[in-house]
Amino acid sequence: MATIDQQFVEYIVKTLVNNPEKVAVDRKIDEKGVLLSLTVDPADVGRVIGKRGVTAQAIRVLLRALGTKQDARYNLKIVNTDEEEGEKRAEKPAKEEKKEAVEEEVEEEIDDEDEDEEVEEKETSELAEKTRAELADLDDLDI
């Protein structure tokens, strides 16, 4: 049977997550006090932690308040599951694909710049030829 502290954490977390059936709280007692290890569905980890860890910190504060009433020191550990590690690995190839797409865009831009430079060189050489022709015409004039 779950202790009051386990039930307390389970109740709070189950109201936060989308998959309450996957919430589990393990309890271990060591020299530092009571360690509660919280395991949730990988999709719900962000909900439990919250922005900048605010939600997790709030749960820890409530546990500390319970600890003063129970004369115990509580620590909460949010456990990453292997499934979450698999999701991170699945995201990595997508990041690699995005990196390759960006590299291709940069190469295309460089190619476009090279083409622009070739056009500028051609225009410059045409202008130089035209100017030389005009100067030659001026040389023919008798003044």
N, C-alpha and C positions, 0 to 999 in steps of 0.2 A: 504494500500500500504506500502511496506517495505521502510524503510529509507535507506539513503546512507550507513550507517554503517552495517546494516543487509545485504544489497546487496553485500557489500564488503566482508564480512565474508563468505556468501553463495558462492560467486564466487570462492574464494580461496579454500574452503573446498570441493566444488563439483568437482574441478579439481583433488583433491587428492584421493577421495574415489571411491570404486567400485559401490556403490549404491547411486548415486547423488539424486535420487528421494526421498530418506529418510532423506535428510539434512533439518533441520529446525532451524531457529534462532529466539528466542523470545527476546524482548527488554523490559527492565524495567528501570525506572529512580528512583534513591533513593538519599539519602544525600551524598553518596560517588561518585556518577556520574551515568554513564549508564552501566547497567549490561546486557551483551549479553549472553544468555544461548543457547549453541549449542547442538543439539541432532542429532546423526547420527545412522546408522544401527550398531548394536553391533559388527558385523564383521569388521567394519571400524574404530572402536574406536582406535585401535592400530596405524593405519595409520595417524589419526589426531593428536595423541599425539606424535608419533615418538619415536625413541630410546632416552631414558633418558629425554623425554619431550621436545626434541629440536624443533620439528615441532610446537607444541603448543606454545612454547615460541616465536618462530619466528612470528606466527600469532599475538600474543599479542604485540610484538614490532611494527608490521605494524599497529595494531589498535592504539597504542600510538602515532604513527606518524600522523595518521588520526585525532586523538584527538587534537593534537596541531593545526592542520589546522582548525578544527571545534570548537575550544575552549571548549572542553569537555574532561572528564576523562572516558576512557573506561576500563571495566573489562570483561574478557571472562571466562565463566564457561562452561566446557564440562560436560554435564549431562549423568549419567549412566542410562540406561533404565531398566525396569523390566525384559526384555528379556535377558539382559546380566546377571542379577542376576540368572535367570533360568539356563543359561549355566554354571555358576560357580557351582551351585548346582548339575548339571548333571556331572560335572567333579569330584566332591567329591567322589562318589562311585567308580569311576575308580581309584582314589588315594588310597582308602581303599583296593581295590582288589590288587593293586600293593604292598601295605604294607603287606598284607596277603601272597602274593607270596614270598616276601623277607623273611618273618618270616618262611615260610615252607622251603626255601632253607637253612636258618640257622639251623633249626632243623635237616634237612638231613645231613648237615655237622657235626653236633654234633653226630648224630647216626653213621656216618662214622668214626669219631674219636674214639667213643666207641668200634666199631668193630676192629679198628686198635690196640687199647690198649689190647683187648682180644687176638688178634693174637700175640702181643708182649709178653704178659704174658705166653701164651702157649709155644712160642719159648723159653722163659727164663726158664720155668719149665723143658722143654725137655733138654736144655743145662745143667741145674743143675743135672738132673738125670744121664745124660751121664758122667758128671764130677765126680759124686759120684761113678759111676761104675768103672771108670778108677782109682780113688783113692783106691777103694776096691781091685782092681787087683794089685796095687802097694803094698798094705799091705800084700798080699799073698806072695810076693817075699821074699826070705831069703837073706838078705845081711849082 
